[in-house]
Amino acid sequence: MIFDKLAGEKQEVDARDLQTILNKLLSKRPDLRSNGFTLSTCREMISLQDMDGTATLSLTEFHVLWMKIQKYLGIYIKADTDRSGTIDAHEMRSALQEAGFTLNNKIQQSIALRYTSDNLTINFDGFVACMMRLETLFKMFQLLDKKKTGIIELSLQEWLCATLV
C-alpha cells in the first residue's frame, strides 16, 4: 500500500507524503480536471484531521480522511452536471446542498470567490478544501453553541482559533 511505503517506520504521513498519495490516486481519475492537490490543501486537511497534534496523519487518521474524500468525490461527480471535470458556482450551490450545508447567497458568493480558479471553476482540490473547512466550522460552532440557540459568543482568542483552523 502506498501509505505504508511513504509512512515508513514512523507509520505517519506528513503534508508532502499526503500530497504524493492523493495526487497519485487523483491521476487515475480522468473524469476530474485538476492540477492535483496543493501542499497548502494537504496541510489544511492534516490540521483538520490530526487528533494528536503531530502535524502528521496516522493510518487511522488517514483512513478517516480518505473516507471523507470519497464522500466528497461522490458529491462532486454528481454536481458536475456538464461532465467538465470541474464545477462552476451554480454546480457548487448544488454540491453544498447535497453535502448538507444550507448557506445564504452571501456566504455562497464568498465561497465561490475564495475557491474558484481564474476560469471561474472549482477543481476537486478546491472543493475538498472547502468541504473540509465548512465541516470543521460547523462542528466547532455546534460545540460552542452549548445552549443550542444558534448564537455563540467568542473571545478574541476563541475567534482566532476558530478561524485559523
Phi and psi in degrees as GROMACS dihedral restraints (atoms count N, CA, C in turn):
[ dihedral_restraints ]
;  ai    aj    ak    al  type     phi  dphi    fc
    3     4     5     6     1   -62.1    20    10
    4     5     6     7     1   -35.1    20    10
    6     7     8     9     1   -58.4    20    10
    7     8     9    10     1   -49.8    20    10
    9    10    11    12     1   -60.4    20    10
   10    11    12    13     1   -39.8    20    10
   12    13    14    15     1   -63.6    20    10
   13    14    15    16     1   -43.9    20    10
   15    16    17    18     1   -80.8    20    10
   16    17    18    19     1   -30.3    20    10
   18    19    20    21     1   -72.7    20    10
   19    20    21    22     1   -32.3    20    10
   21    22    23    24     1    61.8    20    10
   22    23    24    25     1  -151.6    20    10
   24    25    26    27     1   -66.3    20    10
   25    26    27    28     1   -31.3    20    10
   27    28    29    30     1   -70.1    20    10
   28    29    30    31     1   -18.5    20    10
   30    31    32    33     1    54.8    20    10
   31    32    33    34     1    35.4    20    10
   33    34    35    36     1  -139.0    20    10
   34    35    36    37     1   148.0    20    10
   36    37    38    39     1  -117.9    20    10
   37    38    39    40     1   141.3    20    10
   39    40    41    42     1   -95.9    20    10
   40    41    42    43     1  -172.8    20    10
   42    43    44    45     1   -62.1    20    10
   43    44    45    46     1   -40.6    20    10
   45    46    47    48     1   -65.7    20    10
   46    47    48    49     1   -42.1    20    10
   48    49    50    51     1   -61.8    20    10
   49    50    51    52     1   -45.0    20    10
   51    52    53    54     1   -61.1    20    10
   52    53    54    55     1   -42.2    20    10
   54    55    56    57     1   -59.8    20    10
   55    56    57    58     1   -44.0    20    10
   57    58    59    60     1   -61.2    20    10
   58    59    60    61     1   -47.3    20    10
   60    61    62    63     1   -61.2    20    10
   61    62    63    64     1   -52.7    20    10
   63    64    65    66     1   -65.9    20    10
   64    65    66    67     1   -38.8    20    10
   66    67    68    69     1   -70.3    20    10
   67    68    69    70     1   -32.1    20    10
   69    70    71    72     1   -65.3    20    10
   70    71    72    73     1   -43.2    20    10
   72    73    74    75     1   -69.7    20    10
   73    74    75    76     1   -39.2    20    10
   75    76    77    78     1   -65.5    20    10
   76    77    78    79     1   -34.2    20    10
   78    79    80    81     1   -64.4    20    10
   79    80    81    82     1   -17.5    20    10
   81    82    83    84     1   -88.3    20    10
   82    83    84    85     1     5.8    20    10
   84    85    86    87     1  -111.9    20    10
   85    86    87    88     1    90.2    20    10
   87    88    89    90     1   -68.6    20    10
   88    89    90    91     1   -13.7    20    10
   90    91    92    93     1   -83.9    20    10
   91    92    93    94     1    -1.5    20    10
   93    94    95    96     1  -117.0    20    10
   94    95    96    97     1   125.4    20    10
   96    97    98    99     1   -92.9    20    10
   97    98    99   100     1   118.0    20    10
   99   100   101   102     1  -159.0    20    10
  100   101   102   103     1   150.5    20    10
  102   103   104   105     1   -89.8    20    10
  103   104   105   106     1     7.8    20    10
  105   106   107   108     1    96.1    20    10
  106   107   108   109     1   170.8    20    10
  108   109   110   111     1   -75.2    20    10
  109   110   111   112     1   132.5    20    10
  111   112   113   114     1   -79.7    20    10
  112   113   114   115     1   160.3    20    10
  114   115   116   117     1   -62.8    20    10
  115   116   117   118     1   -36.0    20    10
  117   118   119   120     1   -61.2    20    10
  118   119   120   121     1   -45.7    20    10
  120   121   122   123     1   -63.6    20    10
  121   122   123   124     1   -41.1    20    10
  123   124   125   126     1   -64.3    20    10
  124   125   126   127     1   -40.0    20    10
  126   127   128   129     1   -62.5    20    10
  127   128   129   130     1   -42.5    20    10
  129   130   131   132     1   -64.4    20    10
  130   131   132   133     1   -42.6    20    10
  132   133   134   135     1   -62.1    20    10
  133   134   135   136     1   -42.0    20    10
  135   136   137   138     1   -64.1    20    10
  136   137   138   139     1   -44.5    20    10
  138   139   140   141     1   -63.7    20    10
  139   140   141   142     1   -29.6    20    10
  141   142   143   144     1   -82.8    20    10
  142   143   144   145     1   -19.9    20    10
  144   145   146   147     1  -106.8    20    10
  145   146   147   148     1   -18.0    20    10
  147   148   149   150     1   -72.8    20    10
  148   149   150   151     1   105.5    20    10
  150   151   152   153     1   -87.1    20    10
  151   152   153   154     1   -16.8    20    10
  153   154   155   156     1  -110.5    20    10
  154   155   156   157     1     7.6    20    10
  156   157   158   159     1    70.6    20    10
  157   158   159   160     1    25.7    20    10
  159   160   161   162     1   -94.0    20    10
  160   161   162   163     1    -5.6    20    10
  162   163   164   165     1    63.0    20    10
  163   164   165   166     1    24.1    20    10
  165   166   167   168     1  -137.9    20    10
  166   167   168   169     1   168.9    20    10
  168   169   170   171     1  -116.6    20    10
  169   170   171   172     1   132.5    20    10
  171   172   173   174     1   -78.6    20    10
  172   173   174   175     1   173.5    20    10
  174   175   176   177     1   -59.5    20    10
  175   176   177   178     1   -41.1    20    10
  177   178   179   180     1   -63.2    20    10
  178   179   180   181     1   -46.8    20    10
  180   181   182   183     1   -63.8    20    10
  181   182   183   184     1   -39.9    20    10
  183   184   185   186     1   -63.0    20    10
  184   185   186   187     1   -40.9    20    10
  186   187   188   189     1   -61.3    20    10
  187   188   189   190     1   -43.4    20    10
  189   190   191   192     1   -61.2    20    10
  190   191   192   193     1   -45.6    20    10
  192   193   194   195     1   -60.8    20    10
  193   194   195   196     1   -45.1    20    10
  195   196   197   198     1   -60.6    20    10
  196   197   198   199     1   -40.1    20    10
  198   199   200   201     1   -64.7    20    10
  199   200   201   202     1   -38.2    20    10
  201   202   203   204     1   -64.3    20    10
  202   203   204   205     1   -44.4    20    10
  204   205   206   207     1   -61.4    20    10
  205   206   207   208     1   -39.7    20    10
  207   208   209   210     1   -62.5    20    10
  208   209   210   211     1   -41.8    20    10
  210   211   212   213     1   -62.5    20    10
  211   212   213   214     1   -46.1    20    10
  213   214   215   216     1   -64.1    20    10
  214   215   216   217     1   -36.0    20    10
  216   217   218   219     1   -61.6    20    10
  217   218   219   220     1   -44.7    20    10
  219   220   221   222     1   -60.3    20    10
  220   221   222   223     1   -42.4    20    10
  222   223   224   225     1   -66.0    20    10
  223   224   225   226     1   -42.6    20    10
  225   226   227   228     1   -63.2    20    10
  226   227   228   229     1   -47.3    20    10
  228   229   230   231     1   -61.9    20    10
  229   230   231   232     1   -42.7    20    10
  231   232   233   234     1   -64.8    20    10
  232   233   234   235     1   -38.9    20    10
  234   235   236   237     1   -73.4    20    10
  235   236   237   238     1   -25.7    20    10
  237   238   239   240     1   -77.0    20    10
  238   239   240   241     1    71.8    20    10
  240   241   242   243     1   -67.0    20    10
  241   242   243   244     1   -27.2    20    10
  243   244   245   246     1   -90.7    20    10
  244   245   246   247     1     3.2    20    10
  246   247   248   249     1    54.4    20    10
  247   248   249   250     1    38.9    20    10
  249   250   251   252     1   -84.0    20    10
  250   251   252   253     1   -15.3    20    10
  252   253   254   255     1    90.9    20    10
  253   254   255   256     1    -6.9    20    10
  255   256   257   258     1  -133.1    20    10
  256   257   258   259     1   169.2    20    10
  258   259   260   261     1  -123.1    20    10
  259   260   261   262     1   148.0    20    10
  261   262   263   264     1   -97.8    20    10
  262   263   264   265     1  -177.9    20    10
  264   265   266   267     1   -61.3    20    10
  265   266   267   268     1   -37.9    20    10
  267   268   269   270     1   -65.9    20    10
  268   269   270   271     1   -44.7    20    10
  270   271   272   273     1   -65.7    20    10
  271   272   273   274     1   -34.0    20    10
  273   274   275   276     1   -63.3    20    10
  274   275   276   277     1   -38.2    20    10
  276   277   278   279     1   -57.1    20    10
  277   278   279   280     1   -45.5    20    10
  279   280   281   282     1   -64.4    20    10
  280   281   282   283     1   -41.4    20    10
  282   283   284   285     1   -63.1    20    10
  283   284   285   286     1   -41.6    20    10
  285   286   287   288     1   -62.5    20    10
  286   287   288   289     1   -41.8    20    10
  288   289   290   291     1   -64.6    20    10
  289   290   291   292     1   -43.9    20    10
  291   292   293   294     1   -59.7    20    10
  292   293   294   295     1   -35.4    20    10
  294   295   296   297     1   -78.9    20    10
  295   296   297   298     1    -6.8    20    10
  297   298   299   300     1    94.5    20    10
  298   299   300   301     1    13.2    20    10
  300   301   302   303     1   -99.5    20    10
  301   302   303   304     1   120.2    20    10
  303   304   305   306     1  -102.2    20    10
  304   305   306   307     1   108.8    20    10
  306   307   308   309     1  -126.6    20    10
  307   308   309   310     1   145.4    20    10
  309   310   311   312     1   -75.3    20    10
  310   311   312   313     1   171.4    20    10
  312   313   314   315     1   -60.8    20    10
  313   314   315   316     1   -40.0    20    10
  315   316   317   318     1   -61.3    20    10
  316   317   318   319     1   -43.7    20    10
  318   319   320   321     1   -68.5    20    10
  319   320   321   322     1   -40.6    20    10
  321   322   323   324     1   -63.0    20    10
  322   323   324   325     1   -37.3    20    10
  324   325   326   327     1   -66.5    20    10
  325   326   327   328     1   -39.8    20    10
  327   328   329   330     1   -62.7    20    10
  328   329   330   331     1   -41.3    20    10
  330   331   332   333     1   -62.6    20    10
  331   332   333   334     1   -45.7    20    10
  333   334   335   336     1   -59.9    20    10
  334   335   336   337     1   -43.5    20    10
  336   337   338   339     1   -63.8    20    10
  337   338   339   340     1   -38.4    20    10
  339   340   341   342     1   -76.1    20    10
  340   341   342   343     1   -36.9    20    10
  342   343   344   345     1  -105.9    20    10
  343   344   345   346     1    -6.8    20    10
  345   346   347   348     1   -81.6    20    10
  346   347   348   349     1   151.9    20    10
  348   349   350   351     1   -90.6    20    10
  349   350   351   352     1  -172.7    20    10
  351   352   353   354     1   -57.9    20    10
  352   353   354   355     1   -32.2    20    10
  354   355   356   357     1   -91.8    20    10
  355   356   357   358     1    17.7    20    10
  357   358   359   360     1    63.3    20    10
  358   359   360   361     1    30.3    20    10
  360   361   362   363     1  -119.9    20    10
  361   362   363   364     1   160.5    20    10
  363   364   365   366     1  -113.2    20    10
  364   365   366   367     1   121.5    20    10
  366   367   368   369     1   -86.2    20    10
  367   368   369   370     1   175.4    20    10
  369   370   371   372     1   -62.9    20    10
  370   371   372   373     1   -37.8    20    10
  372   373   374   375     1   -57.5    20    10
  373   374   375   376     1   -50.3    20    10
  375   376   377   378     1   -63.9    20    10
  376   377   378   379     1   -37.7    20    10
  378   379   380   381     1   -63.6    20    10
  379   380   381   382     1   -46.4    20    10
  381   382   383   384     1   -63.1    20    10
  382   383   384   385     1   -43.0    20    10
  384   385   386   387     1   -59.4    20    10
  385   386   387   388     1   -43.3    20    10
  387   388   389   390     1   -64.1    20    10
  388   389   390   391     1   -47.8    20    10
  390   391   392   393     1   -62.0    20    10
  391   392   393   394     1   -42.7    20    10
  393   394   395   396     1   -63.2    20    10
  394   395   396   397     1   -43.8    20    10
  396   397   398   399     1   -64.6    20    10
  397   398   399   400     1   -46.2    20    10
  399   400   401   402     1   -61.2    20    10
  400   401   402   403     1   -45.3    20    10
  402   403   404   405     1   -58.9    20    10
  403   404   405   406     1   -43.9    20    10
  405   406   407   408     1   -65.8    20    10
  406   407   408   409     1   -44.7    20    10
  408   409   410   411     1   -63.6    20    10
  409   410   411   412     1   -41.2    20    10
  411   412   413   414     1   -64.4    20    10
  412   413   414   415     1   -42.9    20    10
  414   415   416   417     1   -63.1    20    10
  415   416   417   418     1   -42.2    20    10
  417   418   419   420     1   -63.0    20    10
  418   419   420   421     1   -43.1    20    10
  420   421   422   423     1   -61.0    20    10
  421   422   423   424     1   -45.6    20    10
  423   424   425   426     1   -61.7    20    10
  424   425   426   427     1   -37.6    20    10
  426   427   428   429     1   -67.0    20    10
  427   428   429   430     1   -37.7    20    10
  429   430   431   432     1   -79.9    20    10
  430   431   432   433     1   -21.5    20    10
  432   433   434   435     1   -87.6    20    10
  433   434   435   436     1    67.8    20    10
  435   436   437   438     1   -62.6    20    10
  436   437   438   439     1   -32.2    20    10
  438   439   440   441     1   -87.4    20    10
  439   440   441   442     1    -3.1    20    10
  441   442   443   444     1    56.9    20    10
  442   443   444   445     1    43.7    20    10
  444   445   446   447     1   -97.3    20    10
  445   446   447   448     1   -12.8    20    10
  447   448   449   450     1    84.3    20    10
  448   449   450   451     1     9.2    20    10
  450   451   452   453     1  -135.0    20    10
  451   452   453   454     1   133.7    20    10
  453   454   455   456     1  -127.2    20    10
  454   455   456   457     1   155.1    20    10
  456   457   458   459     1  -117.4    20    10
  457   458   459   460     1   128.6    20    10
  459   460   461   462     1  -124.4    20    10
  460   461   462   463     1   144.0    20    10
  462   463   464   465     1   -77.9    20    10
  463   464   465   466     1   169.5    20    10
  465   466   467   468     1   -58.8    20    10
  466   467   468   469     1   -43.2    20    10
  468   469   470   471     1   -60.8    20    10
  469   470   471   472     1   -45.3    20    10
  471   472   473   474     1   -63.8    20    10
  472   473   474   475     1   -41.7    20    10
  474   475   476   477     1   -61.3    20    10
  475   476   477   478     1   -45.6    20    10
  477   478   479   480     1   -62.7    20    10
  478   479   480   481     1   -44.5    20    10
  480   481   482   483     1   -60.8    20    10
  481   482   483   484     1   -42.0    20    10
  483   484   485   486     1   -66.7    20    10
  484   485   486   487     1   -41.8    20    10
  486   487   488   489     1   -86.1    20    10
  487   488   489   490     1   -21.7    20    10
  489   490   491   492     1   -87.5    20    10
  490   491   492   493     1    -7.1    20    10
